[in-house]
């Protein structure tokens, strides 16, 4: 029963997280990330995948704070970025459960960087890389729907890269002609 509940939570998280790269503003990206991260934390908790649970809880808090900065159009201070890295590492050490538990720690750090910096093109590129690596972790811990969801998020990130980065670049080049 726990496995079924975890998969249902994963489906909802997947739907929300796959929409994040499609957003045009950092504020919207962070709001989608916040809700999906909370749901992923619940899913991993249900699966007893505690490192991923903790990194997602820390990620939800991060997304909320970063959202608040974005809402008032202020850059997020670098010391806050470093505080999150330290928190992720400390919790990662306490929840370490073999080699596979290193993955959510590294991915959480990469995600923190991607949403801390202000370049949405970098965010989308990092998201594409991260989502592929989440596929591996999700299969390893039994989060099968999330593994599929990570593939969907990867496709969404690629579509966003094409829509916002490649086509926009090509449009700008044509306008120079």
C-alpha positions as CSV (number, residue, x, y, z in Angstrom):
1,X,0.0,0.0,0.0
2,X,2.8,2.4,0.9
3,X,4.3,1.8,-2.6
4,X,1.0,2.7,-4.3
5,X,0.6,5.9,-2.2
6,X,4.2,6.9,-3.0
7,X,3.6,6.5,-6.7
8,X,0.4,8.6,-6.6
9,X,2.2,11.4,-4.8
10,X,5.0,11.0,-7.4
11,X,2.5,11.5,-10.2
12,X,1.2,14.8,-8.8
13,X,4.8,16.0,-8.1
14,X,5.8,15.0,-11.7
15,X,3.0,17.0,-13.2
16,X,4.0,20.1,-11.3
17,X,7.8,19.7,-11.7
18,X,7.6,19.2,-15.4
19,X,6.0,22.6,-15.8
20,X,8.8,24.5,-14.0
21,X,11.2,24.7,-16.9
22,X,8.4,26.1,-19.1
23,X,8.1,29.2,-17.0
24,X,9.4,32.5,-18.2
25,X,10.2,34.1,-14.9
26,X,12.4,32.9,-12.0
27,X,9.5,33.6,-9.6
28,X,7.2,31.2,-11.4
29,X,10.0,28.6,-11.7
30,X,10.5,28.8,-7.9
31,X,6.8,28.5,-7.1
32,X,6.4,25.3,-9.3
33,X,9.6,23.9,-7.7
34,X,8.4,24.6,-4.2
35,X,5.2,22.6,-4.6
36,X,6.8,19.7,-6.4
37,X,9.6,19.5,-3.9
38,X,7.2,19.2,-1.0
39,X,5.4,16.4,-2.8
40,X,8.7,14.7,-3.6
41,X,9.7,14.9,0.0
42,X,6.4,13.1,1.0
43,X,7.0,10.5,-1.7
44,X,10.5,9.7,-0.5
45,X,9.4,9.7,3.1
46,X,6.8,7.1,2.2
47,X,9.5,5.0,0.5
48,X,11.9,5.4,3.5
49,X,14.4,7.2,1.3
50,X,15.5,9.6,4.0
51,X,18.4,11.3,2.3
52,X,16.1,12.4,-0.6
53,X,13.4,13.3,1.9
54,X,15.7,15.6,3.8
55,X,17.2,17.2,0.7
56,X,13.7,17.8,-0.6
57,X,12.6,19.4,2.6
58,X,15.7,21.6,2.6
59,X,14.9,22.3,-1.1
60,X,11.4,23.4,-0.3
61,X,12.6,25.8,2.3
62,X,15.2,27.0,-0.1
63,X,12.7,27.5,-2.9
64,X,10.4,29.4,-0.5
65,X,13.2,31.8,0.6
66,X,14.5,32.2,-2.9
67,X,10.9,32.9,-4.1
68,X,10.6,35.7,-1.5
69,X,13.8,37.3,-2.8
70,X,12.5,37.0,-6.4
71,X,9.2,38.4,-5.5
72,X,10.8,41.7,-4.3
73,X,13.2,41.5,-7.2
74,X,16.4,41.2,-5.1
75,X,19.3,39.0,-5.8
76,X,19.8,36.1,-3.4
77,X,23.0,36.8,-1.3
78,X,25.8,34.3,-1.8
79,X,26.0,33.6,1.9
80,X,22.5,32.1,1.7
81,X,23.6,29.9,-1.1
82,X,26.5,28.6,0.9
83,X,24.3,28.1,4.0
84,X,22.1,25.8,1.9
85,X,25.1,23.9,0.6
86,X,26.3,23.3,4.2
87,X,22.9,22.3,5.4
88,X,22.5,19.8,2.5
89,X,25.9,18.3,3.2
90,X,25.3,18.0,7.0
91,X,21.9,16.3,6.5
92,X,23.4,14.2,3.8
93,X,26.1,12.9,6.2
94,X,23.5,12.1,8.9
95,X,21.2,10.3,6.4
96,X,23.9,8.5,4.4
97,X,22.8,5.0,3.5
98,X,25.3,3.8,0.9
99,X,26.7,5.1,-2.3
100,X,23.2,5.8,-3.9
101,X,22.4,8.3,-1.1
102,X,25.2,10.6,-2.5
103,X,23.2,11.3,-5.6
104,X,20.4,13.3,-4.0
105,X,23.0,15.3,-2.1
106,X,24.9,16.2,-5.3
107,X,21.7,16.8,-7.2
108,X,20.3,19.1,-4.5
109,X,23.5,21.2,-4.5
110,X,23.2,21.5,-8.3
111,X,19.5,22.4,-8.0
112,X,20.4,25.0,-5.4
113,X,22.9,26.6,-7.7
114,X,20.5,26.5,-10.7
115,X,17.8,28.4,-8.8
116,X,20.2,30.7,-6.9
117,X,21.7,32.2,-10.1
118,X,19.6,34.4,-12.3
119,X,20.2,33.0,-15.8
120,X,17.1,30.9,-16.8
121,X,19.1,29.4,-19.7
122,X,21.6,27.9,-17.2
123,X,18.7,26.8,-15.0
124,X,17.2,24.9,-17.9
125,X,20.5,23.3,-18.9
126,X,21.3,22.2,-15.3
127,X,17.7,20.9,-15.0
128,X,18.1,18.7,-18.0
129,X,21.2,17.1,-16.5
130,X,19.8,16.8,-13.0
131,X,16.6,15.1,-14.2
132,X,18.5,12.3,-16.0
133,X,20.4,11.6,-12.8
134,X,17.2,11.5,-10.8
135,X,16.0,8.7,-13.0
136,X,18.9,6.5,-11.7
137,X,18.2,7.4,-8.1
138,X,14.4,6.9,-8.4
139,X,14.7,3.4,-9.9
140,X,17.2,2.5,-7.2
141,X,14.8,3.5,-4.3
142,X,11.6,2.2,-5.9
143,X,10.2,5.6,-6.9
144,X,9.1,4.2,-10.3
145,X,6.6,6.9,-11.2
146,X,9.2,9.6,-10.3
147,X,11.7,7.8,-12.5
148,X,9.3,8.2,-15.4
149,X,8.5,11.7,-14.2
150,X,12.2,12.6,-14.3
151,X,12.2,11.5,-17.9
152,X,9.2,13.7,-18.6
153,X,10.9,16.6,-16.7
154,X,14.0,16.0,-18.9
155,X,11.9,16.2,-22.0
156,X,10.2,19.3,-20.6
157,X,13.6,20.9,-20.0
158,X,14.7,20.1,-23.5
159,X,11.5,21.6,-24.9
160,X,12.1,24.7,-22.8
161,X,15.7,25.0,-24.0
162,X,14.5,24.8,-27.6
163,X,11.6,27.3,-27.0
164,X,13.4,29.9,-25.0
165,X,17.1,29.5,-25.7
166,X,17.6,28.1,-29.2
167,X,14.6,29.6,-31.0
168,X,15.1,32.9,-29.3
169,X,18.7,32.9,-30.3
170,X,17.9,32.0,-33.8
171,X,15.2,34.7,-33.9
172,X,17.8,37.3,-32.7
173,X,20.2,36.2,-35.3
174,X,17.6,36.6,-38.1
175,X,16.7,40.0,-36.8
176,X,20.4,41.1,-37.2
177,X,20.3,40.2,-40.9
